[in-house]
Amino acid sequence: MDIAIDHGKCIGAGQCAFIAPEVFDQDDDGSALLLVERPAAAQVSAVWEAAESCPMSAISVADDRERTA
């Protein structure tokens, strides 16, 4: 799984940190931070949800494996 944050798009809404706090946090300015480059299998669903919930689509996720809902 590859996770990327476009900091130019991030407005600090915090949805990512709320949905997947083991993977995302926010810096002092509110911008998203990636805590884990390779999340555990149990976190994959939350990472996808966080990316989909970002109001600015600042998080992109790529995964070679089939996504399970």
C-alpha positions as CSV (number, residue, x, y, z in Angstrom):
1,M,0.0,0.0,0.0
2,D,1.3,3.4,-1.0
3,I,-0.1,6.4,0.8
4,A,0.6,10.0,-0.3
5,I,-0.5,13.3,1.1
6,D,-0.6,16.4,-1.2
7,H,0.2,19.1,1.4
8,G,-0.7,21.7,-1.2
9,K,-4.3,20.5,-1.1
10,C,-4.5,19.7,2.6
11,I,-6.7,22.2,4.6
12,G,-6.3,20.5,8.0
13,A,-9.8,19.2,8.3
14,G,-8.5,16.3,10.4
15,Q,-10.8,13.6,9.0
16,C,-7.8,11.4,8.3
17,A,-6.5,11.6,11.9
18,F,-10.0,11.0,13.3
19,I,-10.7,8.0,11.1
20,A,-7.3,6.4,11.1
21,P,-5.3,7.8,14.1
22,E,-2.7,5.0,14.0
23,V,-1.8,6.1,10.5
24,F,-2.4,9.8,10.3
25,D,-1.9,12.8,12.6
26,Q,-1.7,16.6,12.2
27,D,1.2,18.9,12.6
28,D,1.2,22.1,14.6
29,D,-0.4,23.9,11.5
30,G,-3.1,21.3,11.2
31,S,-1.6,19.7,8.0
32,A,-1.9,15.9,7.7
33,L,1.1,13.8,8.7
34,L,1.7,10.2,7.8
35,L,2.7,8.2,10.8
36,V,3.1,4.8,9.2
37,E,4.2,4.2,5.6
38,R,3.1,0.5,5.6
39,P,-0.1,0.2,7.7
40,A,-1.0,-3.2,9.3
41,A,-3.7,-5.2,7.5
42,A,-6.2,-4.3,10.2
43,Q,-5.7,-0.6,9.3
44,V,-6.1,-0.8,5.6
45,S,-9.9,-0.3,5.6
46,A,-9.5,2.8,7.8
47,V,-6.8,4.2,5.5
48,W,-9.2,3.9,2.5
49,E,-12.0,5.5,4.4
50,A,-9.8,8.4,5.5
51,A,-8.7,9.0,1.9
52,E,-12.3,8.9,0.7
53,S,-13.4,11.3,3.5
54,C,-10.8,13.9,2.9
55,P,-12.8,17.0,1.7
56,M,-9.9,18.1,-0.6
57,S,-8.9,14.7,-1.9
58,A,-5.4,15.4,-0.5
59,I,-4.8,11.7,0.3
60,S,-4.1,9.2,-2.4
61,V,-3.9,5.4,-1.8
62,A,-2.6,2.8,-4.2
63,D,-2.7,-0.9,-3.4
64,D,-1.8,-3.9,-5.6
65,R,-4.1,-6.1,-3.7
66,E,-7.9,-6.2,-4.1
67,R,-9.7,-3.8,-1.8
68,T,-12.1,-5.5,0.6
69,A,-15.0,-3.5,2.0
